[in-house]
Amino acid sequence: MSYYFSTKMRNTSYGDAISLVTEELKKEGFGILTQIDVKDTLKKRIDADIRPYIILGACNPHFAHQGLQLEPKLGAFLPCNVVVEELEDGQVEVSMVDPMAMVMPVKNEELDKFALEIRERVKRIIEGTARRVS
């Protein structure tokens, strides 16, 4: 079982991919709480050069609240991370964690059912992002 869903996009710029996935997240009720520009951070902190790579911390407040009611320590997995990275071949890949992979170690059946619902939204976000450029 993979721990993420992803799509690779040709003929899409890195910036456009960030905009597209942000729009798809909004359609499913998610907003961006944080943005970590990994390329910039690694350059500043350790003078390392990597390709463009950003982590978007996405959150749906209703889901976050529901999840925390089911499992108080679920906050350790929040927000849901979305990665946008420019690949060596010029494609841009958007990846998002599979909620089922996140909650598997928790062993809470109610949380599993909840994660399945969110998993469907995550799949729609990734599929919607891919469709926008095809």
N, C-alpha and C positions, 0 to 999 in steps of 0.2 A: 504494500500500500504506500503510495506516495504521500508526502506530508504537505503537498501544495498543489494548486492548480495554476496553469500558466498558459500564455499565448505569446507567440513570436510574431512580430509585425515587420513586414518589408515596406519600404517607401513611406515610413512614418518617422518623423523626427522624435528625438528623446523628449523634447518639450511638449510636442503634440500628444505623445503617449501619456504623459503625466496628466494633461488636460482631459484626454479621453477617459482614462480610468477614473479620474475625479468626478466627471459627469455621470459615469455609470454607477459609481458609489452613491451619489446623491439620489439616483433613481430608486435605490434600495434602502434609502433612509440613513446612509452613512455620511459622516462628515470627516474632515481631516483635522485631527487634534495636533499632530506633530509632523514635522518634516526633518529628516536627518539626511543631509547631503553628505554621503559617505566619502565620495571623491574629495570634496572640499575639506572635510574633517581630517581625513588621513593625510592630506597634503599639509595642512596646518600643524597637525600634532606630531607626525613622524616623517614628514617630507616624502611620503610615498605617493607615487603616481599610479592611479588606476583609471579605468574607463568610467564614464558617467554612471552613477549608481545612487539612487535615492530610496530611502525607506519612508513610506507614508504611514503614519499611525492613524488608522481609520476606526471610527466608533459610531455605532448606532445606540444612542442613549437608552432607548426603550429595551433593546436587547441586553445592554450592559446591566441595566437595573434588574431585569428578569434573571439573568445569569447569576448575579450576585445574591439574589434571593435563594436560588437553588444551591449555590456553592460559594460561601463568603470569601474564600481565598482565590476565586476565579480572577480577581484583579491581577494576579501574577501573570496572566496570559493576555491582559488588555493593555493597550488597544490592539486590534487586529492589524498585523503588518502587511503592507502591500509594497513589493519591491519593483522598481522600474530601473532597468539597466540596459545600457547600450552594449551590444555584443561585439566581438571582434570583427564579425562579418558585416557589420553595419545595421543589422536588424536590432530592434528594440524588443526586449522581453518584459512582460508584466506578469508578476507572480503574486499569489495570495495564499496564505496558509489555509489548509483544510481544517475547519473547526473540529472535525472528528479526530484528527490526529492530535490536536491540542488537548482535548478533554479525555482521551483514552486512558491516561494514567490515573485520572481522578476516581474512577469506579463509582459513578453516580448515574443510575439509569435514567432519572429525570433529566439530568444534564445532557445525557446522550441524545435523548429525543429532541431536546432544545437545539443541540449542535447540528442535528440533521436538518432542521428547518433553516438554520443560518447557512449550512453548507449549500443548500439549493440557491440561496441568494448569492453566495460567493461564486458559484458556477455561472449564474446569470451575469454577474459583473464581468467575469473573465470572457465569457462568450460574447457579451455585448460590446466589450472593448474590441475584440477581434472582428466582429461584424462591422464596426464603424469604419474599418480601414479596408475591408475586402471589396 
